[in-house]
């Protein structure tokens, strides 16, 4: 199960009024870009809204069988990794200085790289590539 996302209509209207355009998207045809939903959450927060979580809000997500393969998973991981730099830029105010933010980005980049490398090595060992 996945968590659904709901927004106040006023927040979405405000984003429209100020001309917000999401740079990221989510899956389109065979492209597995990712992060559009997270970018929208960050944009809404920048307007001053709070994000809330309620574990009671659940829905069942139908996933086609071809999306349950290791090959699809690796493609999805790459798409998620590509969205990382843009998504992290929304958090720059969480750091005291630009240098601290740069250090954070380098650390996160290494973690993502290790994850992609690990996934790739698993694929090679499984013969999935």
Residue, then its C-alpha position, 0 to 999 in steps of 0.5 A: x500500500x502507498x500513502x495518497x497525497x491530498x492538498x488544499x485547493x487554495x494551495x494549488x491555486x496559489x501555486x498556479x497564480x504565482x506561475x509555479x511550474x514543476x521541473x520534475x514529473x513522474x512516470x511518463x510512458x517509458x520514462x521513469x523520472x520521479x520526484x514530481x510529487x515531492x517537489x509539489x510538497x516542497x512548493x506547498x511548504x514554501x507557501x507556508x502550508x504544513x504537511x500532515x500525515x495520517x496513517x489511516x489514509x491508505x489505498x491499494x495501488x494496482x501494479x502491473x506485473x512488468x513493473x515488479x521486475x528487477x530490471x524495472x526496479x533498477x530503471x526506477x532507482x536511476x530515475x529517482x537518483x536523477x531527481x535528487x539534486x533538484x529536490x535537495x535544493x528546496x532544503x537549502x534554508x535548512x543549513x547555516x551556510x552554503x558550504x554546509x549545504x554543499x557538504x550535505x549534497x556530497x554526502x548524499x551523492x555518495x549514498x545514492x551512488x553506493x545504492x546504484x552501484x549495489x543495485x547494479x552489482x546485484x543485477x550482474x550477479x543475478x544475470x539481470x543485465 
